[in-house]
Amino acid sequence: MFDNLTAMITEMLGPAGPLIVVAGLALLLILSTVPLLLRQKPDPMDKLAKSGRARIDAETKAILRDTRRNAKLNKYAQYLEPKSAEELGQMRLKLLQAGYRTPDSVRLYYLAQMVLGLGLLAAGTAYYVMFKDGPDATMQTKLMYIVGPGAVGYLAPKYWITKRVEERKKQIEEGFPDALDMMLVCVEAGQSLDQSIVRVSKELRASYPALADEFEIISHEMKAGKDKASVLNDMGERCGVQDVSSFVTVLNQAANFGTSIADALRIYASEMRDKRVMRAEEKANKLPTKMTLTTMMLTVPPLLIILVGPSVVSISELGNLAVK
Protein backbone atom coordinates (compact mmCIF):
# COMPACT_ATOMS: atom_id res chain seq x y z
CA MET A 1 0.00 0.00 0.00
CA PHE A 2 2.85 2.32 0.85
CA ASP A 3 4.57 1.50 -2.46
CA ASN A 4 1.37 2.21 -4.37
CA LEU A 5 0.99 5.57 -2.59
CA THR A 6 4.62 6.45 -3.35
CA ALA A 7 4.17 5.50 -7.00
CA MET A 8 1.01 7.61 -7.24
CA ILE A 9 2.76 10.66 -5.74
CA THR A 10 5.72 10.15 -8.08
CA GLU A 11 3.42 9.98 -11.14
CA MET A 12 1.61 13.18 -10.06
CA LEU A 13 4.55 15.33 -8.82
CA GLY A 14 7.57 13.72 -10.43
CA PRO A 15 10.63 12.08 -8.82
CA ALA A 16 10.76 14.72 -6.04
CA GLY A 17 7.09 14.13 -5.18
CA PRO A 18 7.64 12.33 -1.81
CA LEU A 19 9.99 15.10 -0.62
CA ILE A 20 7.45 17.75 -1.61
CA VAL A 21 4.70 15.95 0.32
CA VAL A 22 6.88 15.63 3.44
CA ALA A 23 7.87 19.29 3.25
CA GLY A 24 4.23 20.28 2.86
CA LEU A 25 3.19 18.23 5.89
CA ALA A 26 5.99 19.82 7.96
CA LEU A 27 4.93 23.30 6.87
CA LEU A 28 1.32 22.46 7.75
CA LEU A 29 2.37 21.31 11.25
CA ILE A 30 4.40 24.47 11.79
CA LEU A 31 1.51 26.69 10.71
CA SER A 32 -0.86 24.82 13.04
CA THR A 33 1.41 25.36 16.06
CA VAL A 34 1.85 29.12 15.48
CA PRO A 35 -1.66 30.05 16.77
CA LEU A 36 -1.06 27.91 19.87
CA LEU A 37 2.17 29.75 20.59
CA LEU A 38 0.53 33.12 20.07
CA ARG A 39 -2.35 32.24 22.40
CA GLN A 40 0.00 31.00 25.15
CA LYS A 41 -0.67 32.75 28.46
CA PRO A 42 2.20 34.82 29.90
CA ASP A 43 4.07 33.47 32.89
CA PRO A 44 2.53 34.93 36.09
CA MET A 45 5.97 35.24 37.70
CA ASP A 46 7.31 37.26 34.75
CA LYS A 47 4.25 39.50 34.89
CA LEU A 48 4.68 39.98 38.64
CA ALA A 49 8.38 40.77 38.26
CA LYS A 50 7.73 43.31 35.50
CA SER A 51 4.97 45.02 37.47
CA GLY A 52 7.15 45.13 40.59
CA ARG A 53 10.08 46.66 38.72
CA ALA A 54 7.81 49.20 37.03
CA ARG A 55 6.25 50.20 40.35
CA ILE A 56 9.62 50.58 42.09
CA ASP A 57 11.06 52.61 39.22
CA ALA A 58 8.00 54.85 39.15
CA GLU A 59 8.14 55.45 42.91
CA THR A 60 11.85 56.24 42.92
CA LYS A 61 11.60 58.55 39.91
CA ALA A 62 8.67 60.30 41.57
CA ILE A 63 10.79 60.87 44.67
CA LEU A 64 13.67 62.23 42.61
CA ARG A 65 11.56 64.47 40.41
CA ASP A 66 8.96 65.66 42.92
CA THR A 67 9.82 69.32 43.39
CA ARG A 68 6.27 70.50 43.93
CA ARG A 69 5.34 72.27 47.11
CA ASN A 70 2.03 72.54 48.81
CA ALA A 71 0.50 75.92 47.96
CA LYS A 72 -1.28 76.14 51.32
CA LEU A 73 1.95 75.51 53.22
CA ASN A 74 3.72 78.18 51.16
CA LYS A 75 1.44 80.82 52.69
CA TYR A 76 2.68 79.97 56.18
CA ALA A 77 6.29 79.14 55.26
CA GLN A 78 7.68 81.85 57.54
CA TYR A 79 5.98 80.21 60.52
CA LEU A 80 6.77 76.59 59.53
CA GLU A 81 10.49 76.89 58.76
CA PRO A 82 13.43 77.87 60.97
CA LYS A 83 14.88 81.31 60.40
CA SER A 84 18.43 80.00 60.52
CA ALA A 85 19.70 78.33 57.35
CA GLU A 86 21.95 76.06 59.42
CA GLU A 87 19.05 74.83 61.55
CA LEU A 88 16.94 74.32 58.41
CA GLY A 89 19.70 72.25 56.82
CA GLN A 90 20.13 70.12 59.94
CA MET A 91 16.40 69.47 60.15
CA ARG A 92 16.19 68.56 56.46
CA LEU A 93 19.15 66.17 56.84
CA LYS A 94 17.55 64.52 59.86
CA LEU A 95 14.29 64.01 57.96
CA LEU A 96 16.26 62.55 55.02
CA GLN A 97 17.94 60.13 57.42
CA ALA A 98 14.47 59.18 58.69
CA GLY A 99 13.34 58.43 55.11
CA TYR A 100 11.20 61.54 54.46
CA ARG A 101 12.39 63.07 51.16
CA THR A 102 9.48 65.24 50.06
CA PRO A 103 10.16 68.99 49.60
CA ASP A 104 7.58 69.90 52.27
CA SER A 105 8.88 67.46 54.90
CA VAL A 106 10.38 70.22 57.10
CA ARG A 107 7.20 72.29 56.99
CA LEU A 108 5.03 69.26 57.71
CA TYR A 109 7.24 68.39 60.69
CA TYR A 110 6.85 71.83 62.28
CA LEU A 111 3.16 71.85 61.37
CA ALA A 112 2.70 68.53 63.20
CA GLN A 113 4.50 69.96 66.23
CA MET A 114 2.29 73.04 66.26
CA VAL A 115 -1.01 71.20 65.67
CA LEU A 116 -0.35 68.44 68.20
CA GLY A 117 1.04 70.84 70.81
CA LEU A 118 -1.83 73.34 70.59
CA GLY A 119 -4.47 70.61 70.15
CA LEU A 120 -3.42 68.62 73.22
CA LEU A 121 -2.95 71.84 75.18
CA ALA A 122 -6.55 72.82 74.40
CA ALA A 123 -7.77 69.30 75.20
CA GLY A 124 -5.90 69.32 78.53
CA THR A 125 -7.31 72.74 79.40
CA ALA A 126 -10.87 71.63 78.62
CA TYR A 127 -10.45 68.44 80.67
CA TYR A 128 -9.06 70.38 83.63
CA VAL A 129 -11.83 72.99 83.55
CA MET A 130 -14.62 70.39 83.32
CA PHE A 131 -13.36 67.74 85.73
CA LYS A 132 -10.42 68.85 87.89
CA ASP A 133 -10.88 72.58 88.56
CA GLY A 134 -11.77 73.48 92.10
CA PRO A 135 -10.65 75.38 95.21
CA ASP A 136 -8.27 72.58 96.21
CA ALA A 137 -6.44 72.50 92.87
CA THR A 138 -2.72 73.20 93.18
CA MET A 139 -0.30 74.69 90.66
CA GLN A 140 1.27 71.27 90.17
CA THR A 141 -2.12 69.82 89.21
CA LYS A 142 -2.74 72.65 86.74
CA LEU A 143 0.64 72.14 85.10
CA MET A 144 0.15 68.39 84.92
CA TYR A 145 -3.27 68.52 83.23
CA ILE A 146 -2.80 71.64 81.06
CA VAL A 147 0.87 72.00 80.14
CA GLY A 148 1.67 68.27 80.26
CA PRO A 149 -0.46 67.19 77.24
CA GLY A 150 0.77 70.19 75.23
CA ALA A 151 4.41 69.29 75.93
CA VAL A 152 3.75 65.68 74.95
CA GLY A 153 2.13 66.77 71.68
CA TYR A 154 5.00 69.13 70.89
CA LEU A 155 7.71 66.54 71.58
CA ALA A 156 5.93 63.56 69.95
CA PRO A 157 7.06 64.35 66.34
CA LYS A 158 10.65 64.81 67.50
CA TYR A 159 10.57 61.47 69.31
CA TRP A 160 9.06 59.76 66.25
CA ILE A 161 11.70 61.16 63.88
CA THR A 162 14.53 60.21 66.24
CA LYS A 163 13.17 56.68 66.55
CA ARG A 164 12.82 56.38 62.77
CA VAL A 165 16.40 57.56 62.24
CA GLU A 166 17.77 55.00 64.70
CA GLU A 167 15.73 52.14 63.21
CA ARG A 168 16.82 53.06 59.70
CA LYS A 169 20.48 53.30 60.68
CA LYS A 170 20.26 49.92 62.38
CA GLN A 171 18.70 48.35 59.28
CA ILE A 172 21.40 49.84 57.04
CA GLU A 173 24.18 48.61 59.35
CA GLU A 174 22.75 45.09 59.39
CA GLY A 175 22.30 44.86 55.62
CA PHE A 176 25.44 46.65 54.46
CA PRO A 177 27.84 43.65 54.68
CA ASP A 178 25.44 41.55 52.59
CA ALA A 179 25.15 44.39 50.07
CA LEU A 180 28.94 44.60 49.75
CA ASP A 181 29.26 40.84 49.24
CA MET A 182 26.58 40.94 46.55
CA MET A 183 28.18 43.95 44.87
CA LEU A 184 31.57 42.20 44.89
CA VAL A 185 30.06 39.14 43.20
CA CYS A 186 28.47 41.34 40.52
CA VAL A 187 31.68 43.27 39.84
CA GLU A 188 33.77 40.10 39.64
CA ALA A 189 31.18 38.62 37.26
CA GLY A 190 31.95 41.42 34.80
CA GLN A 191 29.25 43.97 35.59
CA SER A 192 30.05 47.64 35.98
CA LEU A 193 29.61 49.48 39.26
CA ASP A 194 26.37 51.08 38.03
CA GLN A 195 24.92 47.71 36.99
CA SER A 196 25.95 46.10 40.28
CA ILE A 197 24.26 48.89 42.26
CA VAL A 198 21.01 48.34 40.32
CA ARG A 199 21.22 44.60 40.92
CA VAL A 200 21.90 45.00 44.63
CA SER A 201 18.99 47.41 45.04
CA LYS A 202 16.61 44.85 43.52
CA GLU A 203 17.92 41.93 45.56
CA LEU A 204 17.84 43.78 48.90
CA ARG A 205 14.28 45.06 48.48
CA ALA A 206 12.64 42.28 50.50
CA SER A 207 15.12 42.09 53.40
CA TYR A 208 16.51 45.64 53.78
CA PRO A 209 14.17 48.15 52.07
CA ALA A 210 15.91 51.23 53.52
CA LEU A 211 19.27 50.23 52.05
CA ALA A 212 17.61 49.21 48.79
CA ASP A 213 16.05 52.69 48.55
CA GLU A 214 19.46 54.32 48.94
CA PHE A 215 21.06 52.18 46.24
CA GLU A 216 18.10 52.77 43.95
CA ILE A 217 18.33 56.54 44.38
CA ILE A 218 22.04 56.29 43.52
CA SER A 219 21.29 54.36 40.33
CA HIS A 220 18.67 56.87 39.16
CA GLU A 221 20.88 59.87 39.95
CA MET A 222 23.73 58.29 37.98
CA LYS A 223 21.39 57.64 35.05
CA ALA A 224 20.33 61.28 35.22
CA GLY A 225 23.96 62.30 34.64
CA LYS A 226 24.92 63.46 38.13
CA ASP A 227 28.59 63.19 39.10
CA LYS A 228 29.36 59.80 40.66
CA ALA A 229 31.47 61.22 43.50
CA SER A 230 28.76 63.69 44.57
CA VAL A 231 26.11 60.95 44.33
CA LEU A 232 28.10 58.68 46.63
CA ASN A 233 28.83 61.53 49.05
CA ASP A 234 25.12 62.35 49.21
CA MET A 235 24.38 58.72 50.03
CA GLY A 236 26.88 58.74 52.90
CA GLU A 237 25.33 61.93 54.26
CA ARG A 238 21.76 60.61 53.94
CA CYS A 239 22.51 57.30 55.65
CA GLY A 240 24.41 58.80 58.58
CA VAL A 241 26.26 55.49 59.14
CA GLN A 242 30.03 55.40 59.56
CA ASP A 243 30.40 52.19 57.55
CA VAL A 244 28.64 53.73 54.54
CA SER A 245 30.75 56.90 54.77
CA SER A 246 33.93 54.81 54.80
CA PHE A 247 32.64 52.80 51.83
CA VAL A 248 32.01 56.02 49.89
CA THR A 249 35.56 57.18 50.68
CA VAL A 250 36.99 53.87 49.47
CA LEU A 251 35.10 54.05 46.15
CA ASN A 252 36.09 57.69 45.57
CA GLN A 253 39.74 56.92 46.25
CA ALA A 254 39.62 53.90 43.92
CA ALA A 255 38.16 56.11 41.18
CA ASN A 256 40.68 58.92 41.75
CA PHE A 257 43.79 56.72 41.86
CA GLY A 258 42.64 54.25 39.20
CA THR A 259 42.84 51.17 41.42
CA SER A 260 40.63 48.13 40.94
CA ILE A 261 37.15 48.53 42.37
CA ALA A 262 36.89 44.76 42.82
CA ASP A 263 40.00 44.70 45.04
CA ALA A 264 38.73 47.63 47.10
CA LEU A 265 35.33 45.98 47.51
CA ARG A 266 36.92 42.66 48.47
CA ILE A 267 39.04 44.21 51.21
CA TYR A 268 36.24 46.39 52.56
CA ALA A 269 33.68 43.57 52.44
CA SER A 270 36.05 41.41 54.48
CA GLU A 271 36.39 44.21 57.04
CA MET A 272 32.60 44.58 57.22
CA ARG A 273 32.16 40.86 57.83
CA ASP A 274 34.75 40.98 60.62
CA LYS A 275 33.03 44.00 62.13
CA ARG A 276 29.66 42.21 62.05
CA VAL A 277 31.20 39.22 63.84
CA MET A 278 32.68 41.57 66.45
CA ARG A 279 29.29 43.19 67.01
CA ALA A 280 27.70 39.77 67.49
CA GLU A 281 30.45 38.76 69.94
CA GLU A 282 29.97 42.01 71.83
CA LYS A 283 26.27 41.34 72.21
CA ALA A 284 27.00 37.78 73.33
CA ASN A 285 29.52 39.00 75.94
CA LYS A 286 26.93 41.38 77.39
CA LEU A 287 24.42 38.59 77.98
CA PRO A 288 26.10 37.04 81.08
CA THR A 289 26.07 40.42 82.86
CA LYS A 290 22.43 40.98 82.02
CA MET A 291 21.53 37.45 83.06
CA THR A 292 23.45 37.84 86.34
CA LEU A 293 21.58 41.01 87.24
CA THR A 294 18.23 39.44 86.33
CA THR A 295 19.06 36.31 88.30
CA MET A 296 19.98 38.33 91.37
CA MET A 297 16.80 40.38 91.18
CA LEU A 298 14.62 37.27 90.87
CA THR A 299 16.39 34.94 93.33
CA VAL A 300 17.79 37.09 96.17
CA PRO A 301 14.47 38.57 97.45
CA PRO A 302 12.72 35.16 97.64
CA LEU A 303 15.83 33.68 99.29
CA LEU A 304 15.86 36.42 101.92
CA ILE A 305 12.17 35.87 102.59
CA ILE A 306 12.74 32.13 103.02
CA LEU A 307 15.76 32.59 105.32
CA VAL A 308 14.73 35.62 107.35
CA GLY A 309 10.95 35.17 107.29
CA PRO A 310 10.76 32.41 109.97
CA SER A 311 13.07 34.39 112.27
CA VAL A 312 10.92 37.49 111.93
CA VAL A 313 7.78 35.47 112.70
CA SER A 314 9.45 33.85 115.73
CA ILE A 315 10.65 37.20 117.09
CA SER A 316 7.19 38.71 116.66
CA GLU A 317 5.63 35.76 118.51
CA LEU A 318 8.14 36.10 121.37
CA GLY A 319 7.32 39.79 121.59
CA ASN A 320 3.61 39.02 121.85
CA LEU A 321 4.27 36.47 124.60
CA ALA A 322 6.40 38.95 126.54
CA VAL A 323 3.65 41.55 126.34
CA LYS A 324 1.13 39.07 127.71
C-alpha positions as CSV (number, residue, x, y, z in Angstrom):
1,M,0.0,0.0,0.0
2,F,2.8,2.3,0.9
3,D,4.6,1.5,-2.5
4,N,1.4,2.2,-4.4
5,L,1.0,5.6,-2.6
6,T,4.6,6.5,-3.3
7,A,4.2,5.5,-7.0
8,M,1.0,7.6,-7.2
9,I,2.8,10.7,-5.7
10,T,5.7,10.2,-8.1
11,E,3.4,10.0,-11.1
12,M,1.6,13.2,-10.1
13,L,4.5,15.3,-8.8
14,G,7.6,13.7,-10.4
15,P,10.6,12.1,-8.8
16,A,10.8,14.7,-6.0
17,G,7.1,14.1,-5.2
18,P,7.6,12.3,-1.8
19,L,10.0,15.1,-0.6
20,I,7.5,17.7,-1.6
21,V,4.7,15.9,0.3
22,V,6.9,15.6,3.4
23,A,7.9,19.3,3.3
24,G,4.2,20.3,2.9
25,L,3.2,18.2,5.9
26,A,6.0,19.8,8.0
27,L,4.9,23.3,6.9
28,L,1.3,22.5,7.8
29,L,2.4,21.3,11.2
30,I,4.4,24.5,11.8
31,L,1.5,26.7,10.7
32,S,-0.9,24.8,13.0
33,T,1.4,25.4,16.1
34,V,1.9,29.1,15.5
35,P,-1.7,30.0,16.8
36,L,-1.1,27.9,19.9
37,L,2.2,29.8,20.6
38,L,0.5,33.1,20.1
39,R,-2.3,32.2,22.4
40,Q,0.0,31.0,25.2
41,K,-0.7,32.8,28.5
42,P,2.2,34.8,29.9
43,D,4.1,33.5,32.9
44,P,2.5,34.9,36.1
45,M,6.0,35.2,37.7
46,D,7.3,37.3,34.8
47,K,4.2,39.5,34.9
48,L,4.7,40.0,38.6
49,A,8.4,40.8,38.3
50,K,7.7,43.3,35.5
51,S,5.0,45.0,37.5
52,G,7.1,45.1,40.6
53,R,10.1,46.7,38.7
54,A,7.8,49.2,37.0
55,R,6.3,50.2,40.4
56,I,9.6,50.6,42.1
57,D,11.1,52.6,39.2
58,A,8.0,54.8,39.2
59,E,8.1,55.5,42.9
60,T,11.8,56.2,42.9
61,K,11.6,58.5,39.9
62,A,8.7,60.3,41.6
63,I,10.8,60.9,44.7
64,L,13.7,62.2,42.6
65,R,11.6,64.5,40.4
66,D,9.0,65.7,42.9
67,T,9.8,69.3,43.4
68,R,6.3,70.5,43.9
69,R,5.3,72.3,47.1
70,N,2.0,72.5,48.8
71,A,0.5,75.9,48.0
72,K,-1.3,76.1,51.3
73,L,1.9,75.5,53.2
74,N,3.7,78.2,51.2
75,K,1.4,80.8,52.7
76,Y,2.7,80.0,56.2
77,A,6.3,79.1,55.3
78,Q,7.7,81.9,57.5
79,Y,6.0,80.2,60.5
80,L,6.8,76.6,59.5
81,E,10.5,76.9,58.8
82,P,13.4,77.9,61.0
83,K,14.9,81.3,60.4
84,S,18.4,80.0,60.5
85,A,19.7,78.3,57.3
86,E,21.9,76.1,59.4
87,E,19.0,74.8,61.5
88,L,16.9,74.3,58.4
89,G,19.7,72.2,56.8
90,Q,20.1,70.1,59.9
91,M,16.4,69.5,60.1
92,R,16.2,68.6,56.5
93,L,19.1,66.2,56.8
94,K,17.5,64.5,59.9
95,L,14.3,64.0,58.0
96,L,16.3,62.5,55.0
97,Q,17.9,60.1,57.4
98,A,14.5,59.2,58.7
99,G,13.3,58.4,55.1
100,Y,11.2,61.5,54.5
101,R,12.4,63.1,51.2
102,T,9.5,65.2,50.1
103,P,10.2,69.0,49.6
104,D,7.6,69.9,52.3
105,S,8.9,67.5,54.9
106,V,10.4,70.2,57.1
107,R,7.2,72.3,57.0
108,L,5.0,69.3,57.7
109,Y,7.2,68.4,60.7
110,Y,6.9,71.8,62.3
111,L,3.2,71.9,61.4
112,A,2.7,68.5,63.2
113,Q,4.5,70.0,66.2
114,M,2.3,73.0,66.3
115,V,-1.0,71.2,65.7
116,L,-0.3,68.4,68.2
117,G,1.0,70.8,70.8
118,L,-1.8,73.3,70.6
119,G,-4.5,70.6,70.2
120,L,-3.4,68.6,73.2
121,L,-2.9,71.8,75.2
122,A,-6.6,72.8,74.4
123,A,-7.8,69.3,75.2
124,G,-5.9,69.3,78.5
125,T,-7.3,72.7,79.4
126,A,-10.9,71.6,78.6
127,Y,-10.4,68.4,80.7
128,Y,-9.1,70.4,83.6
129,V,-11.8,73.0,83.6
130,M,-14.6,70.4,83.3
131,F,-13.4,67.7,85.7
132,K,-10.4,68.9,87.9
133,D,-10.9,72.6,88.6
134,G,-11.8,73.5,92.1
135,P,-10.7,75.4,95.2
136,D,-8.3,72.6,96.2
137,A,-6.4,72.5,92.9
138,T,-2.7,73.2,93.2
139,M,-0.3,74.7,90.7
140,Q,1.3,71.3,90.2
141,T,-2.1,69.8,89.2
142,K,-2.7,72.7,86.7
143,L,0.6,72.1,85.1
144,M,0.1,68.4,84.9
145,Y,-3.3,68.5,83.2
146,I,-2.8,71.6,81.1
147,V,0.9,72.0,80.1
148,G,1.7,68.3,80.3
149,P,-0.5,67.2,77.2
150,G,0.8,70.2,75.2
151,A,4.4,69.3,75.9
152,V,3.8,65.7,75.0
153,G,2.1,66.8,71.7
154,Y,5.0,69.1,70.9
155,L,7.7,66.5,71.6
156,A,5.9,63.6,69.9
157,P,7.1,64.3,66.3
158,K,10.7,64.8,67.5
159,Y,10.6,61.5,69.3
160,W,9.1,59.8,66.2
161,I,11.7,61.2,63.9
162,T,14.5,60.2,66.2
163,K,13.2,56.7,66.5
164,R,12.8,56.4,62.8
165,V,16.4,57.6,62.2
166,E,17.8,55.0,64.7
167,E,15.7,52.1,63.2
168,R,16.8,53.1,59.7
169,K,20.5,53.3,60.7
170,K,20.3,49.9,62.4
171,Q,18.7,48.3,59.3
172,I,21.4,49.8,57.0
173,E,24.2,48.6,59.4
174,E,22.8,45.1,59.4
175,G,22.3,44.9,55.6
176,F,25.4,46.7,54.5
177,P,27.8,43.6,54.7
178,D,25.4,41.6,52.6
179,A,25.2,44.4,50.1
180,L,28.9,44.6,49.8
181,D,29.3,40.8,49.2
182,M,26.6,40.9,46.5
183,M,28.2,43.9,44.9
184,L,31.6,42.2,44.9
185,V,30.1,39.1,43.2
186,C,28.5,41.3,40.5
187,V,31.7,43.3,39.8
188,E,33.8,40.1,39.6
189,A,31.2,38.6,37.3
190,G,31.9,41.4,34.8
191,Q,29.3,44.0,35.6
192,S,30.1,47.6,36.0
193,L,29.6,49.5,39.3
194,D,26.4,51.1,38.0
195,Q,24.9,47.7,37.0
196,S,26.0,46.1,40.3
197,I,24.3,48.9,42.3
198,V,21.0,48.3,40.3
199,R,21.2,44.6,40.9
200,V,21.9,45.0,44.6
201,S,19.0,47.4,45.0
202,K,16.6,44.8,43.5
203,E,17.9,41.9,45.6
204,L,17.8,43.8,48.9
205,R,14.3,45.1,48.5
206,A,12.6,42.3,50.5
207,S,15.1,42.1,53.4
208,Y,16.5,45.6,53.8
209,P,14.2,48.1,52.1
210,A,15.9,51.2,53.5
211,L,19.3,50.2,52.1
212,A,17.6,49.2,48.8
213,D,16.0,52.7,48.5
214,E,19.5,54.3,48.9
215,F,21.1,52.2,46.2
216,E,18.1,52.8,43.9
217,I,18.3,56.5,44.4
218,I,22.0,56.3,43.5
219,S,21.3,54.4,40.3
220,H,18.7,56.9,39.2
221,E,20.9,59.9,39.9
222,M,23.7,58.3,38.0
223,K,21.4,57.6,35.1
224,A,20.3,61.3,35.2
225,G,24.0,62.3,34.6
226,K,24.9,63.5,38.1
227,D,28.6,63.2,39.1
228,K,29.4,59.8,40.7
229,A,31.5,61.2,43.5
230,S,28.8,63.7,44.6
231,V,26.1,61.0,44.3
232,L,28.1,58.7,46.6
233,N,28.8,61.5,49.0
234,D,25.1,62.3,49.2
235,M,24.4,58.7,50.0
236,G,26.9,58.7,52.9
237,E,25.3,61.9,54.3
238,R,21.8,60.6,53.9
239,C,22.5,57.3,55.6
240,G,24.4,58.8,58.6
241,V,26.3,55.5,59.1
242,Q,30.0,55.4,59.6
243,D,30.4,52.2,57.6
244,V,28.6,53.7,54.5
245,S,30.7,56.9,54.8
246,S,33.9,54.8,54.8
247,F,32.6,52.8,51.8
248,V,32.0,56.0,49.9
249,T,35.6,57.2,50.7
250,V,37.0,53.9,49.5
251,L,35.1,54.1,46.2
252,N,36.1,57.7,45.6
253,Q,39.7,56.9,46.3
254,A,39.6,53.9,43.9
255,A,38.2,56.1,41.2
256,N,40.7,58.9,41.8
257,F,43.8,56.7,41.9
258,G,42.6,54.3,39.2
259,T,42.8,51.2,41.4
260,S,40.6,48.1,40.9
261,I,37.1,48.5,42.4
262,A,36.9,44.8,42.8
263,D,40.0,44.7,45.0
264,A,38.7,47.6,47.1
265,L,35.3,46.0,47.5
266,R,36.9,42.7,48.5
267,I,39.0,44.2,51.2
268,Y,36.2,46.4,52.6
269,A,33.7,43.6,52.4
270,S,36.1,41.4,54.5
271,E,36.4,44.2,57.0
272,M,32.6,44.6,57.2
273,R,32.2,40.9,57.8
274,D,34.7,41.0,60.6
275,K,33.0,44.0,62.1
276,R,29.7,42.2,62.0
277,V,31.2,39.2,63.8
278,M,32.7,41.6,66.4
279,R,29.3,43.2,67.0
280,A,27.7,39.8,67.5
281,E,30.4,38.8,69.9
282,E,30.0,42.0,71.8
283,K,26.3,41.3,72.2
284,A,27.0,37.8,73.3
285,N,29.5,39.0,75.9
286,K,26.9,41.4,77.4
287,L,24.4,38.6,78.0
288,P,26.1,37.0,81.1
289,T,26.1,40.4,82.9
290,K,22.4,41.0,82.0
291,M,21.5,37.5,83.1
292,T,23.5,37.8,86.3
293,L,21.6,41.0,87.2
294,T,18.2,39.4,86.3
295,T,19.1,36.3,88.3
296,M,20.0,38.3,91.4
297,M,16.8,40.4,91.2
298,L,14.6,37.3,90.9
299,T,16.4,34.9,93.3
300,V,17.8,37.1,96.2
301,P,14.5,38.6,97.4
302,P,12.7,35.2,97.6
303,L,15.8,33.7,99.3
304,L,15.9,36.4,101.9
305,I,12.2,35.9,102.6
306,I,12.7,32.1,103.0
307,L,15.8,32.6,105.3
308,V,14.7,35.6,107.3
309,G,10.9,35.2,107.3
310,P,10.8,32.4,110.0
311,S,13.1,34.4,112.3
312,V,10.9,37.5,111.9
313,V,7.8,35.5,112.7
314,S,9.4,33.9,115.7
315,I,10.6,37.2,117.1
316,S,7.2,38.7,116.7
317,E,5.6,35.8,118.5
318,L,8.1,36.1,121.4
319,G,7.3,39.8,121.6
320,N,3.6,39.0,121.8
321,L,4.3,36.5,124.6
322,A,6.4,38.9,126.5
323,V,3.7,41.5,126.3
324,K,1.1,39.1,127.7
